[in-house]
């Protein structure tokens, strides 16, 4: 499947050539909006960009893309257009897989890869296949109460969610690694992924890769843990 995707990065902080660019990939079913709340926390550390994938938010009229390679390639040119500043990539859940593949394509342009709540790439497709087989469970995990309670929004969100999970299900891992160090964040209250299962990320990254277990955080880093995660990333970059 080959598609041409338009500009996908949304800037949540005025562009600055003095700070690294933190490019944030959303989880399955999500858009770029959740990263807006990180701007005040990271304002002195990085220029924040949310990745807006096809079929959601301002790109709602575009067809959904259920292929990891196509999704990643649709963002690469935008990232390359950020200038010579260091680039840090972040991804939560399925977004971590997109960030990982983007890091492999961008090579030395990426100074650090940050991932959260996602099994290492070799196991990603298997886990996604299990989610695809249990759509109601996935809906409860990924959809907010507001979206889940609105029939029209729920139907639309489920279509996006299914497409994103199908993309990961079809992902084919190729042995390799990212030159940059990988910072891995795991919520201590995560009932979906055990911290021991995250160790595989260390083998995918360069020297300095590390795993953090975050107290009072669940799989989605929901509630106050979402801002805590931003604070931890800021500390990591500093």
BELCOR-V255575 format. One record per run of one state. SS is the DSSP state (A for helix, B for strand, O for the rest). FROM is the first residue (numbers start at 1). LEN is the number of residues. If there is no record, write none. Layout:
SS&FROM&LEN, SS&FROM&LEN
This chain:
O&1&8, B&9&3, O&12&8, B&20&6, O&26&7, A&33&10, O&43&3, B&46&6, O&52&5, A&57&3, O&60&8, A&68&13, O&81&6, B&87&6, O&93&1, A&94&16, B&110&7, O&117&4, A&121&12, O&133&2, A&135&8, O&143&2, A&145&4, O&149&2, A&151&19, O&170&11, B&181&7, O&188&7, A&195&10, O&205&5, B&210&5, O&215&10, A&225&13, O&238&1
